[in-house]
Amino acid sequence: MHFHDHLFFVFCLLALSRPAWACGPGRASGRRRGARKMTPLVFKQHVPNISENTLGASGLNEGRITRDDPRFKDLVENYNPDVVFKDEEGTGADRIMSQRCKDKINTLAISVMNQWPGVKLKVTEAWDEDGFHAKDSLHYEGRAVDITTDDRDRSKYGMLARLAVEAGFDWVYYENRGHIHCSVKSDSSITAKTGGCFSADDTVKRVDGSSLPIQHLRIGDAIQASTDNGDVVYSPVILFLHREENAVASFVTLKTEGGRSLTLSPSHLIHTAEHGEIYASDVKIGQHLLALNNNRSLDKDPVVAMTTQYRRGVFAPLTAIGTIVVNDISSSCYAHVQSHAFAHAFLAPVRWHYQVLPVSDSPQEGVHWYVQLLYDISTYVLPSKMVFSPS
């Protein structure tokens, strides 16, 4: 079977896959398959049915943004005439939000006018600079809005919540009788843009035992990886799923009782003793990572701390066997797909291709063309919840 035949096989799998295998960077990118009846949310219901600050929803909070914070310049003002902004503070704060949040608000405004001619969407709360919300609220980052209709007809709010889900908000909550709460992923988060990577400061080990910063890896370098039965082996880097030296992104840092520390993006799959491969953001204090011991095998090492931070540089090397040991901790090479085995199978054609044809040892910047192609194809043929995300 030739390489192009493998590509065709993969695209057929994409078209036939069931919706449990992946999640996408936003519902708006998908295409519908025919009209369907929309069901209003009921009081206290939220979609998706998970916590707001988890990967499958709006993700981890990244810290309060004030007017003198460097991140404030990344927030935008929304002057859409089809949206009513309450602005009870008189400061324009209710117009200030992240770009992703603005995009979803503007999409929802059109849906509201189509659903109820003559009625407009109303934003009662967006960015909060006065401390009126809970400590970890996404309102402080401009990633959350509270909304109603401008006629304040509460009988519409269940359907308004459903329209917000359809508009692409990452988490929608029929919070109380007075408004609907909606939030989005971070604009700067790898979760929202490209999937998952390691940071520039993470290190790997080569055959000679030397450590190498992941940003200095080259294609062909044989580095430590792990097998299904827990053995540590050396596997060559065959490509970078994603590599951008100057990209600034949000990362999760996991610290263990054994003194190890690993920084990776929230959507990256990491090996745990309790649950197999899970997203880094889903790791809990007390769960055990699989860490390298002196005998070059893997032992359980409990997590004692978890923090989030911004760092410059994103790197996602792919080894021939699909796993990698970074900072002495075993991890998958894949991200943003809930199954390591599934991701490994879908990358099989490109692995075979790189084993047959010689490749330059100088990695390319950006998202690898094959991963981008999978994303483009899945965006076209699949409903939005099934979109394959780059990296």
C-alpha positions as CSV (number, residue, x, y, z in Angstrom):
1,M,0.0,0.0,0.0
2,H,1.4,3.4,-1.0
3,F,1.5,6.5,1.1
4,H,-1.3,8.1,-0.8
5,D,-3.4,5.0,-0.2
6,H,-2.8,5.3,3.5
7,L,-4.0,8.9,3.3
8,F,-7.2,7.8,1.6
9,F,-7.7,5.1,4.2
10,V,-7.3,7.7,7.0
11,F,-9.8,10.1,5.4
12,C,-12.3,7.2,5.1
13,L,-11.9,6.5,8.8
14,L,-12.5,10.2,9.6
15,A,-15.7,10.1,7.7
16,L,-17.0,7.0,9.5
17,S,-15.7,7.7,13.0
18,R,-18.0,8.0,16.0
19,P,-18.1,11.2,18.0
20,A,-16.3,9.9,21.1
21,W,-12.7,10.2,20.0
22,A,-11.9,13.9,19.9
23,C,-12.9,17.4,20.7
24,G,-12.3,20.6,18.7
25,P,-11.2,24.1,19.2
26,G,-14.7,25.5,18.9
27,R,-18.2,24.4,17.7
28,A,-18.4,27.2,15.1
29,S,-15.8,25.5,12.9
30,G,-18.1,22.4,12.2
31,R,-20.7,21.9,9.5
32,R,-24.2,20.7,10.2
33,R,-25.8,17.7,8.7
34,G,-29.4,18.8,8.3
35,A,-31.7,20.8,10.5
36,R,-32.7,19.5,13.9
37,K,-35.0,20.7,16.7
38,M,-33.2,22.6,19.4
39,T,-34.2,21.9,23.0
40,P,-34.0,24.7,25.6
41,L,-31.8,24.2,28.6
42,V,-33.6,23.7,31.9
43,F,-32.9,25.7,35.1
44,K,-29.4,24.9,36.5
45,Q,-28.4,22.8,33.5
46,H,-25.0,23.4,32.0
47,V,-23.5,22.2,28.7
48,P,-21.2,20.4,28.6
49,N,-22.1,18.5,31.8
50,I,-18.7,19.0,33.4
51,S,-17.0,21.6,35.5
52,E,-16.4,25.0,33.8
53,N,-12.6,24.9,34.5
54,T,-11.9,21.6,32.9
55,L,-10.3,20.9,29.5
56,G,-13.6,19.8,27.8
57,A,-15.2,23.1,28.8
58,S,-13.5,26.5,29.2
59,G,-10.3,25.3,30.8
60,L,-8.2,26.5,33.7
61,N,-8.3,30.0,34.8
62,E,-5.1,31.9,34.1
63,G,-5.2,34.7,36.6
64,R,-7.0,38.0,37.0
65,I,-6.4,40.7,34.4
66,T,-6.3,44.3,35.5
67,R,-6.0,47.5,33.4
68,D,-2.3,47.7,34.1
69,D,-1.7,44.0,33.3
70,P,0.2,43.4,30.1
71,R,-2.5,41.0,29.1
72,F,-5.1,43.7,29.1
73,K,-4.1,44.8,25.6
74,D,-5.2,41.4,24.4
75,L,-8.8,42.1,25.5
76,V,-11.1,43.8,23.0
77,E,-14.1,46.1,23.1
78,N,-17.4,45.0,21.5
79,Y,-19.4,47.8,19.9
80,N,-21.8,45.5,18.0
81,P,-25.0,47.6,17.5
82,D,-27.1,44.3,17.6
83,V,-26.0,43.8,21.3
84,V,-27.2,45.8,24.3
85,F,-24.6,46.3,26.9
86,K,-25.8,47.1,30.4
87,D,-22.7,48.9,31.6
88,E,-24.1,49.7,35.0
89,E,-20.6,50.7,36.2
90,G,-20.3,53.4,33.5
91,T,-16.8,52.3,32.7
92,G,-17.4,50.3,29.5
93,A,-16.3,47.1,31.3
94,D,-19.3,45.1,30.0
95,R,-18.0,45.7,26.4
96,I,-14.5,44.4,27.3
97,M,-13.9,40.7,26.6
98,S,-11.5,38.2,25.0
99,Q,-11.5,38.0,21.2
100,R,-13.0,34.5,21.3
101,C,-15.7,35.7,23.6
102,K,-16.5,38.6,21.3
103,D,-16.8,36.3,18.3
104,K,-19.2,34.0,20.1
105,I,-21.3,37.0,21.4
106,N,-21.6,38.4,17.8
107,T,-22.6,35.0,16.5
108,L,-25.2,34.6,19.2
109,A,-26.6,38.1,18.5
110,I,-27.6,37.0,15.0
111,S,-29.2,33.9,16.3
112,V,-31.2,35.8,18.9
113,M,-32.6,38.2,16.2
114,N,-33.4,35.2,13.9
115,Q,-35.2,33.4,16.8
116,W,-37.1,36.4,18.1
117,P,-37.5,39.2,15.5
118,G,-37.2,42.6,17.2
119,V,-35.4,41.2,20.2
120,K,-31.7,41.8,20.9
121,L,-29.1,40.0,23.0
122,K,-28.2,41.8,26.2
123,V,-24.8,41.5,28.0
124,T,-25.3,42.3,31.7
125,E,-21.8,41.4,32.8
126,A,-18.5,40.7,31.0
127,W,-15.0,41.7,32.2
128,D,-15.0,42.4,36.0
129,E,-12.5,44.8,37.4
130,D,-14.3,45.4,40.6
131,G,-14.1,42.0,42.3
132,F,-17.8,41.1,42.3
133,H,-17.3,37.5,41.4
134,A,-15.7,34.4,43.0
135,K,-11.9,34.4,43.2
136,D,-11.4,32.1,40.2
137,S,-14.1,33.5,38.0
138,L,-13.4,33.8,34.3
139,H,-15.1,37.2,34.3
140,Y,-11.8,38.6,35.6
141,E,-10.1,37.4,32.4
142,G,-12.8,38.6,30.0
143,R,-13.7,35.0,29.2
144,A,-17.2,35.0,30.7
145,V,-20.4,36.9,30.1
146,D,-23.8,36.9,31.7
147,I,-26.6,37.4,29.2
148,T,-30.3,37.9,28.8
149,T,-32.6,39.2,26.1
150,D,-33.2,42.9,26.1
151,D,-37.0,42.4,26.7
152,R,-36.1,40.5,29.9
153,D,-38.6,37.8,29.1
154,R,-37.5,35.0,31.3
155,S,-39.5,32.5,29.3
156,K,-36.9,32.9,26.6
157,Y,-33.9,32.1,28.7
158,G,-33.9,28.4,28.3
159,M,-33.8,28.7,24.5
160,L,-31.3,31.6,24.8
161,A,-28.9,29.2,26.6
162,R,-29.4,26.6,23.8
163,L,-28.6,29.3,21.2
164,A,-25.4,30.1,23.2
165,V,-24.4,26.5,23.0
166,E,-25.0,26.5,19.3
167,A,-23.1,29.8,18.9
168,G,-19.9,28.1,20.1
169,F,-19.5,29.1,23.8
170,D,-17.3,26.5,25.5
171,W,-19.5,26.3,28.6
172,V,-23.1,27.5,29.0
173,Y,-24.9,27.5,32.4
174,Y,-28.6,28.4,33.1
175,E,-27.3,29.8,36.3
176,N,-30.3,31.6,37.8
177,R,-33.6,33.0,36.9
178,G,-32.1,36.3,36.0
179,H,-29.4,35.4,33.4
180,I,-27.4,32.8,31.5
181,H,-23.7,32.4,32.2
182,C,-21.4,31.6,29.3
183,S,-17.6,31.3,29.0
184,V,-14.9,30.4,26.5
185,K,-11.4,28.9,26.4
186,S,-8.4,31.2,26.6
187,D,-7.3,32.9,23.4
188,S,-3.7,32.2,24.3
189,S,-4.2,28.6,25.4
190,I,-2.8,25.8,23.3
191,T,-6.1,24.1,24.1
192,A,-8.0,26.7,22.1
193,K,-5.6,27.0,19.2
194,T,-3.4,24.0,18.5
195,G,-3.7,21.1,20.9
196,G,-0.7,20.2,23.1
197,C,3.0,20.7,23.5
198,F,5.9,20.7,25.9
199,S,7.7,23.9,27.0
200,A,11.1,24.9,25.7
201,D,12.7,24.2,29.1
202,D,11.7,20.6,29.3
203,T,14.5,18.1,28.7
204,V,14.9,14.6,27.2
205,K,17.7,12.1,27.4
206,R,19.7,10.6,24.5
207,V,21.3,7.2,24.2
208,D,24.6,8.5,25.6
209,G,22.8,9.5,28.8
210,S,23.1,13.3,28.2
211,S,20.2,15.6,28.7
212,L,19.0,17.9,25.9
213,P,16.5,20.7,26.0
214,I,13.5,19.8,23.9
215,Q,13.9,22.9,21.9
216,H,17.2,21.7,20.6
217,L,15.9,18.3,19.4
218,R,16.5,17.4,15.8
219,I,14.8,14.8,13.6
220,G,16.6,11.5,14.0
221,D,17.7,12.0,17.6
222,A,17.1,8.8,19.5
223,I,15.6,9.7,22.9
224,Q,14.0,7.9,25.9
225,A,10.5,6.7,25.4
226,S,8.3,4.0,27.2
227,T,6.6,0.8,26.1
228,D,3.2,-0.5,27.1
229,N,4.7,-2.8,29.7
230,G,6.7,0.1,31.3
231,D,10.1,-0.5,29.8
232,V,12.2,2.5,28.9
233,V,13.6,2.3,25.4
234,Y,15.2,4.7,22.9
235,S,13.1,5.8,19.9
236,P,14.0,8.3,17.1
237,V,12.2,11.6,16.7
238,I,10.6,11.3,13.2
239,L,8.9,14.8,13.1
240,F,7.5,17.6,15.1
241,L,3.7,17.7,15.3
242,H,4.0,21.3,16.3
243,R,7.0,23.6,16.8
244,E,7.1,27.3,17.4
245,E,10.0,28.8,19.3
246,N,8.4,32.2,19.8
247,A,4.8,31.3,20.6
248,V,3.6,32.2,24.0
249,A,1.1,29.8,25.5
250,S,-0.5,28.6,28.8
251,F,1.1,25.5,30.4
252,V,0.4,23.2,33.3
253,T,3.3,22.4,35.6
254,L,3.1,19.1,37.5
255,K,5.4,18.6,40.5
256,T,5.9,15.2,42.1
257,E,7.0,13.9,45.5
258,G,10.2,12.6,44.0
259,G,11.2,16.2,43.1
260,R,10.4,15.9,39.4
261,S,8.6,18.7,37.5
262,L,7.0,18.6,34.0
263,T,5.6,21.5,32.1
264,L,3.1,20.8,29.3
265,S,0.0,22.2,27.8
266,P,-3.3,21.3,29.4
267,S,-4.6,19.1,26.6
268,H,-1.5,16.9,26.4
269,L,-1.9,13.2,27.3
270,I,0.3,12.1,30.2
271,H,0.6,8.6,31.7
272,T,-0.9,7.9,35.1
273,A,-0.9,4.8,37.2
274,E,-4.6,5.1,38.1
275,H,-6.2,6.1,34.8
276,G,-3.8,5.4,32.0
277,E,-3.4,8.4,29.6
278,I,-5.3,11.5,30.7
279,Y,-5.1,15.2,29.9
280,A,-2.5,17.1,32.0
281,S,-5.2,19.5,33.2
282,D,-7.2,16.5,34.6
283,V,-4.4,15.3,36.8
284,K,-5.3,15.5,40.5
285,I,-3.1,15.9,43.6
286,G,-2.2,12.5,44.9
287,Q,-2.4,10.7,41.5
288,H,0.7,8.9,40.4
289,L,2.7,9.7,37.3
290,L,5.1,7.2,35.8
291,A,8.7,8.4,36.5
292,L,12.1,7.0,35.6
293,N,14.1,5.4,38.4
294,N,17.8,4.5,38.6
295,N,17.2,1.2,37.0
296,R,15.9,2.9,33.9
297,S,12.4,1.5,34.5
298,L,9.2,3.4,35.5
299,D,8.0,3.8,39.1
300,K,4.9,5.6,40.5
301,D,5.5,9.1,41.7
302,P,2.6,11.0,43.3
303,V,1.7,14.6,42.2
304,V,2.0,17.1,45.1
305,A,1.5,20.4,43.3
306,M,-0.1,21.7,40.1
307,T,0.3,25.3,38.7
308,T,-0.5,27.2,35.5
309,Q,1.8,29.7,33.9
310,Y,2.7,31.3,30.5
311,R,5.9,30.3,28.8
312,R,7.5,31.1,25.4
313,G,8.0,28.2,23.0
314,V,5.9,25.2,22.1
315,F,7.3,21.8,21.0
316,A,5.6,18.5,20.2
317,P,8.1,15.9,19.0
318,L,6.8,12.6,17.7
319,T,8.9,9.5,18.3
320,A,8.5,6.3,16.2
321,I,6.7,4.6,19.1
322,G,4.5,7.5,20.0
323,T,5.7,8.0,23.6
324,I,8.4,10.1,25.2
325,V,10.1,10.5,28.5
326,V,10.4,14.2,29.4
327,N,12.1,15.4,32.6
328,D,12.1,11.7,33.6
329,I,8.3,11.5,33.4
330,S,6.6,9.2,30.8
331,S,4.1,10.9,28.5
332,S,2.3,10.3,25.2
333,C,3.4,12.3,22.2
334,Y,-0.2,13.2,21.5
335,A,-2.7,15.8,22.6
336,H,-6.3,16.8,22.4
337,V,-7.5,13.3,21.5
338,Q,-8.8,11.2,24.5
339,S,-7.2,8.0,23.3
340,H,-3.4,7.6,22.8
341,A,-4.0,4.4,20.8
342,F,-6.5,6.2,18.5
343,A,-4.1,9.1,17.9
344,H,-1.2,6.7,17.3
345,A,-3.3,4.8,14.7
346,F,-4.3,7.9,12.8
347,L,-0.6,9.0,12.6
348,A,0.5,5.6,11.3
349,P,0.6,6.7,7.6
350,V,2.9,9.6,8.4
351,R,5.1,7.4,10.6
352,W,5.5,4.9,7.8
353,H,6.2,7.7,5.3
354,Y,9.1,9.0,7.4
355,Q,10.6,5.6,7.9
356,V,10.8,5.0,4.2
357,L,11.9,8.4,2.9
358,P,14.9,10.4,4.1
359,V,14.0,13.6,6.0
360,S,16.0,16.7,6.9
361,D,17.1,16.8,10.5
362,S,16.1,20.5,10.7
363,P,12.5,20.6,12.0
364,Q,10.0,23.0,10.4
365,E,8.2,25.7,12.3
366,G,4.5,25.6,12.8
367,V,2.0,22.7,12.7
368,H,3.1,19.7,10.6
369,W,1.3,19.6,7.3
370,Y,-0.2,16.1,7.8
371,V,-1.7,17.1,11.2
372,Q,-3.1,20.3,9.6
373,L,-4.5,18.2,6.8
374,L,-6.3,15.9,9.2
375,Y,-7.7,18.9,11.0
376,D,-8.9,20.5,7.7
377,I,-10.5,17.3,6.5
378,S,-12.2,16.5,9.8
379,T,-13.5,20.1,10.0
380,Y,-15.1,19.6,6.6
381,V,-16.7,16.2,7.0
382,L,-17.4,15.8,10.7
383,P,-19.7,17.5,13.2
384,S,-17.9,20.1,15.3
385,K,-17.5,17.9,18.4
386,M,-15.5,15.4,16.4
387,V,-12.9,17.8,14.9
388,F,-9.3,16.6,15.0
389,S,-7.2,19.3,16.5
390,P,-3.6,20.1,15.3
391,S,-0.8,19.0,17.5
